[in-house]
Amino acid sequence: MPYTEGEPFPLKDGHGDPPLSPNGLMQADAVGARLADEPISAIYASSLVRTQQTAAPLAAARGLDVTIDPDLREVFLGDFEGGLFRQYAADEHPAVVAMRTSRDWGAIPGAESNEDLRSRTVAAIERIRTRHVDEMVAVFCHGGVIAALLAHAADVRPFTFRGCRNSAINLLYIDADEWVIRSFNDGSHVGGLNGDLTVDDA
């Protein structure tokens, strides 16, 4: 949902928690249709409402419940939570400039560092992996989380994968020994529904 200056998003455990926009709901339907015939055995989402709304069409199509894992939530933006980051990014706030220069979320006052984000989200995915050995699992999360996980898999700088499209599909193969990226930023199922990127949209 777009941020309106002076109207902060509602918070969930300190994190901005806006619902999907009408366009986002259409994108969620497209994701569900794209994945409906895949042999998905479990669906996970973060504790923030927009991932749960995105997961809902696929869950209905597959007849599965959505398991909530709070550690899949978006990067915590500290003093810039509730949508304020979007405004400060547009205004070129010095802390946002410092974040972009250092390529570390932790440059924002009170925010989660890259390493803290990586540790939290990798641990969540590893827990999911151990519960679903040799299974296909759908995980609905956030742009910052996806960037952290793919950077971990590729062993590259954390911001390398920033800019994942909303509702894009990223495919990871994970076993006890390695993480392999098999696809990145696949938004072919949404086409004209998705012209926006998640850059600076945490």
N, C-alpha and C positions, 0 to 999 in steps of 0.2 A: 504494500500500500504506500502511495507517495506520502512524504513528510510535508506537513504544512507548518510554517514557522509559527511558533507560539502555541502549537497544539501537540505536545509530546505524545509518543505512543504509550499505551498502557505497559506496565512492567510485569514480568513474571520472574520472581527470584532475582530481581535487579536487572534483568535483560529486557530490552525493548521487545514487545510481543504483539505487533500489529497482525490483523488477519490478512488473508490474501485479498487482493483487489479482484474485481470481476474478471479482468484479463488473467490474473493468476489462477482463478478457479477454472477458466477454460484451458489453461496450460496443464493444470492438474488432471483434467479429463483426458487430455492428449497423452500424458504420461501413462495413465491407467490403460488406455487403449493400446498404446505401443507395447506395454509389458504384459498384457493380460494373458497371452499364450505362452509366456516363458515359464519354465519349471521352478518358480519361486516358492520356497518352502516357508519363509518367514519374512515379516516386514517390520522394520524398526523406524522410529522417528524420534526427533528431539522433543524436549518438553515444551517447545514453543509452538504456538497454535498453527503457524503457517506451514510447518512441515507436516503436521498431522492432517491438515486440510489437503495438502498435496498428496499424501499417502492414501487418503480415503477412497478415491475411485479404484485404485489398484486393489486395495484390501477388499472392496466389495466384489470386484471381478474375480478375485482368487478365492473368496470365502475365508479370508484370514483376518485375525485380529492384528492390530498395530501395537507392538511393544514399545513403550516409551523408555528411552534412556537419556536422562538429563545431561550426560557427558557428551552427547552429540550436539548440544546447543551451540549457537554462534559464538564467535570470539566476544569476550566481555570487554566493553569499551569504556568502563569506568565512568568518569565525569561526563563523557559524551554519549551515554546511553539514552534510550528513549527516542531515537531519531535525531538527536542533536548532532551526531557525527555528520549526517548528510548536510546540515546547514553549515557547520564549521568547515567541512570540506569545500563547499561552494564558496565560502568566504576566505579560503586560504588561511585559516587559523594557524598560528605558528606551530602548535602541537601537531597538526595534521601535516604541515610541511616537514616537521622533524620526523614524523612517522614515515612519510614517503621517502625521505632522504636516507634514513637508517634502515628502512624496510623492516621495521619491527613495530607491531601493534603496541608494545610496551612504552613507546614514546608518548602515548596519550596518557594524561594524568589518571591514575587509578586503573588503567587497562591491563588486560592479560598480556603477558609477553608471548612472543612466538614460541619459545620453548615450553612455557606452561600450556599453551594451546595444543602444541604437538603432543606433549605427554598425556594430556587428558583425552584427546581424541584417539590417539593410537591405542591407548589402553581400552577404550570403549570398543574399537573394532576388533582388537584381540580377544576380548571377552565374547563378542559375537561369533568370531571364528571358532573358538573352542566349543561353543554350543551347537554349531552347525557344520561340522566337518563334512566335506564333500557335498555341500548343498549350495544352491544359489539363494542369496538373501538380498532383499532390497532395503537399502538404508536411505532414508530421507533426512537430509541435513541442510547445511548452509554453505554459502560461497567461501567464507573464511575457513570453515572446517574442511571442505573439499580441497582447497589449496594446501592446507597443512598436511592432509593425508597423502595427496599426490606428491608433494615435495618430499615427504618421508619415504615414499615408495621409490622415487627417482634419486634420492640422496642429493638433492639440490637445494638452493636457497629457498626459504619458505614462501617468498612472494612470487616465485616463478610461475605458479599456476593461478594467480589472481585473475579474475575476469571471466569466471565460468558463467555461462548463460543461465538465467533462471529456468528451471525445469529441465536442464540438460542432463543427459545420462553419461556417467563416467563408470567404466568397467574396470574393476580390480580383481585380479586373481591372487588369493592369499593362502599360503599354507604355513606350516610351522617354521619353514626355512626362508621364505622369500615373499616379497610383495611385487607383483608385476602389473603394470598399467596396460590394459588391452584396448581401452578407448578413452578419449577425453573430449568433453564439451560437445557431445552429440545432441544437437537440438533439431534434428531433421523432422521429428514428429510434431513440432510446434510451428515451424515455418513462419508465416507472417504474424502469428500470435505473439512472437517474442523478438522485439527489436532491441530490448534493453539488456545490458550486462549488469552483473552484480558488482562491478568495480565501485569502490567507495560506497557500497550499499549495505554495509554490515548493520 
